[in-house]
C-alpha cells in the first residue's frame, strides 16, 4: 500500500497550491480517480479556493460506517 494517500494529496494542494507528478504516481488508482474528480468539481464550483477541497475521501467515509 502506498504511503501517499488522498488526504495527503488534498493537504498538499491546500498548503502549497500544487502537487508533483511523483505524488500522483504514488497514489492508488482509486485515490487518483477520486482526486481528479474532486479537482474537476473544485475548479468549476469553488472557483479554485483551496479550503473548499474535500478532505475526506469516499473510501474513508465507507470505513466509518
Jmol script that loads the backbone (N, CA, C; Angstrom):
load data "model"
ATOM      1  N   UNK A   1       0.849  -1.185   0.000  1.00  0.00           N
ATOM      2  CA  UNK A   1       0.000   0.000   0.000  1.00  0.00           C
ATOM      3  C   UNK A   1       0.893   1.246   0.000  1.00  0.00           C
ATOM      4  N   UNK A   2       0.501   2.230  -0.745  1.00  0.00           N
ATOM      5  CA  UNK A   2       1.305   3.438  -0.840  1.00  0.00           C
ATOM      6  C   UNK A   2       1.171   4.290   0.422  1.00  0.00           C
ATOM      7  N   UNK A   3       2.207   5.044   0.719  1.00  0.00           N
ATOM      8  CA  UNK A   3       2.178   5.887   1.904  1.00  0.00           C
ATOM      9  C   UNK A   3       1.533   7.233   1.618  1.00  0.00           C
ATOM     10  N   UNK A   4       1.475   7.617   0.370  1.00  0.00           N
ATOM     11  CA  UNK A   4       0.856   8.881  -0.024  1.00  0.00           C
ATOM     12  C   UNK A   4      -0.589   8.582  -0.406  1.00  0.00           C
ATOM     13  N   UNK A   5      -1.552   9.182   0.305  1.00  0.00           N
ATOM     14  CA  UNK A   5      -2.966   8.888   0.110  1.00  0.00           C
ATOM     15  C   UNK A   5      -3.729  10.144  -0.287  1.00  0.00           C
ATOM     16  N   UNK A   6      -5.021   9.970  -0.510  1.00  0.00           N
ATOM     17  CA  UNK A   6      -5.913  11.064  -0.914  1.00  0.00           C
ATOM     18  C   UNK A   6      -5.813  12.251   0.033  1.00  0.00           C
ATOM     19  N   UNK A   7      -5.911  11.985   1.338  1.00  0.00           N
ATOM     20  CA  UNK A   7      -5.889  13.075   2.322  1.00  0.00           C
ATOM     21  C   UNK A   7      -4.559  13.827   2.293  1.00  0.00           C
ATOM     22  N   UNK A   8      -3.465  13.127   2.005  1.00  0.00           N
ATOM     23  CA  UNK A   8      -2.157  13.780   1.890  1.00  0.00           C
ATOM     24  C   UNK A   8      -2.106  14.685   0.657  1.00  0.00           C
ATOM     25  N   UNK A   9      -2.691  14.211  -0.423  1.00  0.00           N
ATOM     26  CA  UNK A   9      -2.710  14.996  -1.659  1.00  0.00           C
ATOM     27  C   UNK A   9      -3.533  16.269  -1.483  1.00  0.00           C
ATOM     28  N   UNK A  10      -4.681  16.150  -0.837  1.00  0.00           N
ATOM     29  CA  UNK A  10      -5.530  17.323  -0.608  1.00  0.00           C
ATOM     30  C   UNK A  10      -4.818  18.323   0.302  1.00  0.00           C
ATOM     31  N   UNK A  11      -4.192  17.815   1.348  1.00  0.00           N
ATOM     32  CA  UNK A  11      -3.461  18.684   2.280  1.00  0.00           C
ATOM     33  C   UNK A  11      -2.355  19.438   1.542  1.00  0.00           C
ATOM     34  N   UNK A  12      -1.635  18.731   0.686  1.00  0.00           N
ATOM     35  CA  UNK A  12      -0.550  19.357  -0.072  1.00  0.00           C
ATOM     36  C   UNK A  12      -1.095  20.417  -1.037  1.00  0.00           C
ATOM     37  N   UNK A  13      -2.207  20.114  -1.693  1.00  0.00           N
ATOM     38  CA  UNK A  13      -2.820  21.090  -2.597  1.00  0.00           C
ATOM     39  C   UNK A  13      -3.278  22.329  -1.840  1.00  0.00           C
ATOM     40  N   UNK A  14      -3.843  22.141  -0.658  1.00  0.00           N
ATOM     41  CA  UNK A  14      -4.315  23.278   0.124  1.00  0.00           C
ATOM     42  C   UNK A  14      -3.163  24.134   0.629  1.00  0.00           C
ATOM     43  N   UNK A  15      -2.093  23.499   1.068  1.00  0.00           N
ATOM     44  CA  UNK A  15      -0.970  24.237   1.639  1.00  0.00           C
ATOM     45  C   UNK A  15      -0.067  24.859   0.581  1.00  0.00           C
ATOM     46  N   UNK A  16       0.263  24.099  -0.460  1.00  0.00           N
ATOM     47  CA  UNK A  16       1.246  24.551  -1.437  1.00  0.00           C
ATOM     48  C   UNK A  16       0.636  25.033  -2.751  1.00  0.00           C
ATOM     49  N   UNK A  17      -0.592  24.599  -3.028  1.00  0.00           N
ATOM     50  CA  UNK A  17      -1.245  25.012  -4.263  1.00  0.00           C
ATOM     51  C   UNK A  17      -0.877  24.168  -5.466  1.00  0.00           C
ATOM     52  N   UNK A  18      -0.056  23.146  -5.260  1.00  0.00           N
ATOM     53  CA  UNK A  18       0.326  22.262  -6.366  1.00  0.00           C
ATOM     54  C   UNK A  18       0.694  20.892  -5.813  1.00  0.00           C
ATOM     55  N   UNK A  19       0.787  19.944  -6.721  1.00  0.00           N
ATOM     56  CA  UNK A  19       1.176  18.579  -6.365  1.00  0.00           C
ATOM     57  C   UNK A  19       2.079  18.059  -7.485  1.00  0.00           C
ATOM     58  N   UNK A  20       3.095  17.324  -7.131  1.00  0.00           N
ATOM     59  CA  UNK A  20       4.061  16.866  -8.139  1.00  0.00           C
ATOM     60  C   UNK A  20       3.555  15.610  -8.854  1.00  0.00           C
ATOM     61  N   UNK A  21       4.120  15.362  -9.996  1.00  0.00           N
ATOM     62  CA  UNK A  21       3.769  14.162 -10.747  1.00  0.00           C
ATOM     63  C   UNK A  21       4.199  12.898 -10.020  1.00  0.00           C
ATOM     64  N   UNK A  22       5.276  12.970  -9.268  1.00  0.00           N
ATOM     65  CA  UNK A  22       5.713  11.819  -8.480  1.00  0.00           C
ATOM     66  C   UNK A  22       4.688  11.474  -7.398  1.00  0.00           C
ATOM     67  N   UNK A  23       4.060  12.508  -6.825  1.00  0.00           N
ATOM     68  CA  UNK A  23       2.999  12.272  -5.844  1.00  0.00           C
ATOM     69  C   UNK A  23       1.793  11.625  -6.512  1.00  0.00           C
ATOM     70  N   UNK A  24       1.445  12.098  -7.691  1.00  0.00           N
ATOM     71  CA  UNK A  24       0.343  11.473  -8.437  1.00  0.00           C
ATOM     72  C   UNK A  24       0.656  10.003  -8.707  1.00  0.00           C
ATOM     73  N   UNK A  25       1.898   9.742  -9.068  1.00  0.00           N
ATOM     74  CA  UNK A  25       2.305   8.381  -9.394  1.00  0.00           C
ATOM     75  C   UNK A  25       2.210   7.451  -8.183  1.00  0.00           C
ATOM     76  N   UNK A  26       2.432   7.981  -6.999  1.00  0.00           N
ATOM     77  CA  UNK A  26       2.421   7.141  -5.800  1.00  0.00           C
ATOM     78  C   UNK A  26       1.026   6.913  -5.232  1.00  0.00           C
ATOM     79  N   UNK A  27       0.017   7.605  -5.769  1.00  0.00           N
ATOM     80  CA  UNK A  27      -1.363   7.400  -5.304  1.00  0.00           C
ATOM     81  C   UNK A  27      -1.936   6.108  -5.868  1.00  0.00           C
ATOM     82  N   UNK A  28      -2.779   5.466  -5.102  1.00  0.00           N
ATOM     83  CA  UNK A  28      -3.505   4.293  -5.586  1.00  0.00           C
ATOM     84  C   UNK A  28      -4.493   4.754  -6.654  1.00  0.00           C
ATOM     85  N   UNK A  29      -4.874   3.846  -7.540  1.00  0.00           N
ATOM     86  CA  UNK A  29      -5.766   4.213  -8.640  1.00  0.00           C
ATOM     87  C   UNK A  29      -7.087   4.789  -8.132  1.00  0.00           C
ATOM     88  N   UNK A  30      -7.670   4.195  -7.091  1.00  0.00           N
ATOM     89  CA  UNK A  30      -8.936   4.699  -6.524  1.00  0.00           C
ATOM     90  C   UNK A  30      -8.788   6.137  -6.050  1.00  0.00           C
ATOM     91  N   UNK A  31      -7.692   6.410  -5.312  1.00  0.00           N
ATOM     92  CA  UNK A  31      -7.456   7.752  -4.792  1.00  0.00           C
ATOM     93  C   UNK A  31      -7.197   8.744  -5.919  1.00  0.00           C
ATOM     94  N   UNK A  32      -6.468   8.311  -6.916  1.00  0.00           N
ATOM     95  CA  UNK A  32      -6.164   9.171  -8.053  1.00  0.00           C
ATOM     96  C   UNK A  32      -7.435   9.546  -8.810  1.00  0.00           C
ATOM     97  N   UNK A  33      -8.274   8.562  -9.052  1.00  0.00           N
ATOM     98  CA  UNK A  33      -9.528   8.797  -9.746  1.00  0.00           C
ATOM     99  C   UNK A  33     -10.409   9.761  -8.953  1.00  0.00           C
ATOM    100  N   UNK A  34     -10.512   9.544  -7.653  1.00  0.00           N
ATOM    101  CA  UNK A  34     -11.332  10.411  -6.812  1.00  0.00           C
ATOM    102  C   UNK A  34     -10.748  11.822  -6.726  1.00  0.00           C
ATOM    103  N   UNK A  35      -9.424  11.927  -6.655  1.00  0.00           N
ATOM    104  CA  UNK A  35      -8.782  13.238  -6.591  1.00  0.00           C
ATOM    105  C   UNK A  35      -9.020  14.030  -7.866  1.00  0.00           C
ATOM    106  N   UNK A  36      -8.898  13.391  -9.018  1.00  0.00           N
ATOM    107  CA  UNK A  36      -9.167  14.089 -10.282  1.00  0.00           C
ATOM    108  C   UNK A  36     -10.618  14.564 -10.356  1.00  0.00           C
ATOM    109  N   UNK A  37     -11.534  13.738  -9.912  1.00  0.00           N
ATOM    110  CA  UNK A  37     -12.950  14.122  -9.917  1.00  0.00           C
ATOM    111  C   UNK A  37     -13.180  15.306  -8.977  1.00  0.00           C
ATOM    112  N   UNK A  38     -12.565  15.272  -7.810  1.00  0.00           N
ATOM    113  CA  UNK A  38     -12.718  16.355  -6.841  1.00  0.00           C
ATOM    114  C   UNK A  38     -12.093  17.652  -7.358  1.00  0.00           C
ATOM    115  N   UNK A  39     -10.939  17.560  -8.001  1.00  0.00           N
ATOM    116  CA  UNK A  39     -10.296  18.751  -8.572  1.00  0.00           C
ATOM    117  C   UNK A  39     -11.178  19.354  -9.663  1.00  0.00           C
ATOM    118  N   UNK A  40     -11.789  18.498 -10.473  1.00  0.00           N
ATOM    119  CA  UNK A  40     -12.683  18.973 -11.528  1.00  0.00           C
ATOM    120  C   UNK A  40     -13.859  19.765 -10.928  1.00  0.00           C
ATOM    121  N   UNK A  41     -14.504  19.205  -9.910  1.00  0.00           N
ATOM    122  CA  UNK A  41     -15.624  19.894  -9.243  1.00  0.00           C
ATOM    123  C   UNK A  41     -15.143  21.170  -8.566  1.00  0.00           C
ATOM    124  N   UNK A  42     -13.997  21.087  -7.922  1.00  0.00           N
ATOM    125  CA  UNK A  42     -13.428  22.205  -7.185  1.00  0.00           C
ATOM    126  C   UNK A  42     -13.156  23.392  -8.115  1.00  0.00           C
ATOM    127  N   UNK A  43     -12.621  23.133  -9.282  1.00  0.00           N
ATOM    128  CA  UNK A  43     -12.323  24.207 -10.233  1.00  0.00           C
ATOM    129  C   UNK A  43     -13.592  24.854 -10.780  1.00  0.00           C
ATOM    130  N   UNK A  44     -14.626  24.061 -11.010  1.00  0.00           N
ATOM    131  CA  UNK A  44     -15.864  24.575 -11.594  1.00  0.00           C
ATOM    132  C   UNK A  44     -16.739  25.279 -10.561  1.00  0.00           C
ATOM    133  N   UNK A  45     -16.948  24.643  -9.428  1.00  0.00           N
ATOM    134  CA  UNK A  45     -17.936  25.147  -8.466  1.00  0.00           C
ATOM    135  C   UNK A  45     -17.357  25.967  -7.311  1.00  0.00           C
ATOM    136  N   UNK A  46     -16.080  25.830  -7.019  1.00  0.00           N
ATOM    137  CA  UNK A  46     -15.500  26.512  -5.857  1.00  0.00           C
ATOM    138  C   UNK A  46     -14.509  27.602  -6.235  1.00  0.00           C
ATOM    139  N   UNK A  47     -14.428  27.912  -7.504  1.00  0.00           N
ATOM    140  CA  UNK A  47     -13.528  28.954  -8.002  1.00  0.00           C
ATOM    141  C   UNK A  47     -12.078  28.750  -7.583  1.00  0.00           C
ATOM    142  N   UNK A  48     -11.667  27.503  -7.379  1.00  0.00           N
ATOM    143  CA  UNK A  48     -10.282  27.200  -7.068  1.00  0.00           C
ATOM    144  C   UNK A  48      -9.829  27.567  -5.668  1.00  0.00           C
ATOM    145  N   UNK A  49     -10.748  27.772  -4.735  1.00  0.00           N
ATOM    146  CA  UNK A  49     -10.368  28.104  -3.356  1.00  0.00           C
ATOM    147  C   UNK A  49      -9.917  26.826  -2.649  1.00  0.00           C
ATOM    148  N   UNK A  50      -8.669  26.793  -2.195  1.00  0.00           N
ATOM    149  CA  UNK A  50      -8.117  25.569  -1.598  1.00  0.00           C
ATOM    150  C   UNK A  50      -8.891  25.042  -0.398  1.00  0.00           C
ATOM    151  N   UNK A  51      -9.468  25.918   0.397  1.00  0.00           N
ATOM    152  CA  UNK A  51     -10.191  25.462   1.588  1.00  0.00           C
ATOM    153  C   UNK A  51     -11.481  24.711   1.253  1.00  0.00           C
ATOM    154  N   UNK A  52     -11.929  24.774   0.016  1.00  0.00           N
ATOM    155  CA  UNK A  52     -13.164  24.109  -0.392  1.00  0.00           C
ATOM    156  C   UNK A  52     -12.951  22.665  -0.860  1.00  0.00           C
ATOM    157  N   UNK A  53     -11.712  22.206  -0.942  1.00  0.00           N
ATOM    158  CA  UNK A  53     -11.451  20.818  -1.324  1.00  0.00           C
ATOM    159  C   UNK A  53     -11.932  19.885  -0.222  1.00  0.00           C
ATOM    160  N   UNK A  54     -12.540  18.777  -0.606  1.00  0.00           N
ATOM    161  CA  UNK A  54     -12.970  17.785   0.377  1.00  0.00           C
ATOM    162  C   UNK A  54     -11.750  17.092   0.951  1.00  0.00           C
ATOM    163  N   UNK A  55     -11.691  17.047   2.276  1.00  0.00           N
ATOM    164  CA  UNK A  55     -10.530  16.446   2.930  1.00  0.00           C
ATOM    165  C   UNK A  55     -10.678  14.951   3.110  1.00  0.00           C
ATOM    166  N   UNK A  56     -11.888  14.454   3.077  1.00  0.00           N
ATOM    167  CA  UNK A  56     -12.115  13.039   3.326  1.00  0.00           C
ATOM    168  C   UNK A  56     -12.561  12.356   2.039  1.00  0.00           C
ATOM    169  N   UNK A  57     -11.968  11.237   1.763  1.00  0.00           N
ATOM    170  CA  UNK A  57     -12.329  10.508   0.555  1.00  0.00           C
ATOM    171  C   UNK A  57     -13.561   9.655   0.788  1.00  0.00           C
ATOM    172  N   UNK A  58     -14.177   9.217  -0.287  1.00  0.00           N
ATOM    173  CA  UNK A  58     -15.349   8.342  -0.197  1.00  0.00           C
ATOM    174  C   UNK A  58     -14.985   7.026   0.468  1.00  0.00           C
ATOM    175  N   UNK A  59     -13.784   6.560   0.213  1.00  0.00           N
ATOM    176  CA  UNK A  59     -13.292   5.313   0.784  1.00  0.00           C
ATOM    177  C   UNK A  59     -13.225   5.409   2.315  1.00  0.00           C
ATOM    178  N   UNK A  60     -12.763   6.551   2.828  1.00  0.00           N
ATOM    179  CA  UNK A  60     -12.678   6.762   4.280  1.00  0.00           C
ATOM    180  C   UNK A  60     -14.059   6.854   4.897  1.00  0.00           C
ATOM    181  N   UNK A  61     -15.004   7.460   4.189  1.00  0.00           N
ATOM    182  CA  UNK A  61     -16.372   7.559   4.697  1.00  0.00           C
ATOM    183  C   UNK A  61     -17.017   6.181   4.831  1.00  0.00           C
ATOM    184  N   UNK A  62     -16.724   5.290   3.872  1.00  0.00           N
ATOM    185  CA  UNK A  62     -17.273   3.932   3.909  1.00  0.00           C
ATOM    186  C   UNK A  62     -16.712   3.164   5.097  1.00  0.00           C
ATOM    187  N   UNK A  63     -15.444   3.393   5.421  1.00  0.00           N
ATOM    188  CA  UNK A  63     -14.806   2.701   6.539  1.00  0.00           C
ATOM    189  C   UNK A  63     -15.447   3.073   7.869  1.00  0.00           C
ATOM    190  N   UNK A  64     -15.899   4.328   7.995  1.00  0.00           N
ATOM    191  CA  UNK A  64     -16.505   4.793   9.238  1.00  0.00           C
ATOM    192  C   UNK A  64     -17.851   4.150   9.503  1.00  0.00           C
ATOM    193  N   UNK A  65     -18.570   3.786   8.449  1.00  0.00           N
ATOM    194  CA  UNK A  65     -19.912   3.203   8.607  1.00  0.00           C
ATOM    195  C   UNK A  65     -19.885   1.803   9.050  1.00  0.00           C
TER     196      UNK A  65
END
end "model"
wireframe off; spacefill off
backbone 0.3
color backbone group
